[in-house]
Amino acid sequence: MLNRGVLTSDLGLALALALFWGSTYPIIRVAGNPVSILIGRYVLASIISIPMLIYIRSPLRGVGRKDLLLGSLAGVLNTGFVASMYYALLYIESGPVASIIYTYPLLILLISSIIGYSSPSLGILAGSALAFSGVVIIYTQANLEPLGVVLSMLASMLFALSSIISSRISIDPNALSALQNIAGLPIAVASYIAYTEYGDILRLDTISIIAIIHQGVGASFLAYLAWFALLRRSLEVASSVVYVVPASSYLIAIPVAREYPEVQQLAGLALIMLGIYIARRR
């Protein structure tokens, strides 16, 4: 029988992910300023992370060079995920983008099984498959821009790879989150330089500033602390719990982006939530 304290803790972590990651999609969709928000996110997250990494440097003592390199690699892959997600939101509404990207838990299960990292239980596989069917219903019913679909699928793959690597690293979750934020900063800067080379400038209107603060503090820092904590407990549990994020994205998009789900999208969300319940049962 599942320990009640563990269940409560997992629920709290899942709610944190639902709040910060679920609201990312409509906020970025409304802001429509990916390059500025990307660099702003990583500058702000690094400003928080560098002092934190210095303060908690003791967890890094004794950590091997391999783990540090893998942690940095996971941070680079995660930055690619964020950039792909931001640009996908220029072409597709926030709900479908979240749904496509959140096929990544199944990619985690598949890749982990292929390389022998884990053997997911039948319940987790059944629940994830059911939730994935809900995702399929959602995005097959929409008239999606092909480039947005490709970018969303790329984001899904990059985040799956980053998560698998992160789950195998023996580094304190707080230090790992800070390390990955810092590792992503050069990628964000390079993206900004490449983009502005063609004559655009850093554009910071009110909604962009709000989005940068939301991303740098909430989605990039606090949410990743919750995510890494879930990964430490179980890669399979983390993969199933986060299916709540696309559901929350659809709900938050109603007041923020004025995007209203259709009936088939609500049916897909119901399957996602049922899949979470099945995958979390013991």
Secondary structure as UniProt FT lines:
FT   HELIX           4..31
FT   HELIX           34..55
FT   HELIX           58..60
FT   TURN            61..62
FT   HELIX           65..88
FT   TURN            89..91
FT   HELIX           94..101
FT   TURN            102..103
FT   HELIX           104..114
FT   TURN            115..116
FT   HELIX           122..140
FT   HELIX           146..167
FT   HELIX           173..196
FT   TURN            197..199
FT   HELIX           206..213
FT   HELIX           214..222
FT   HELIX           223..233
FT   HELIX           235..241
FT   TURN            242..243
FT   HELIX           244..257
FT   HELIX           263..280
//
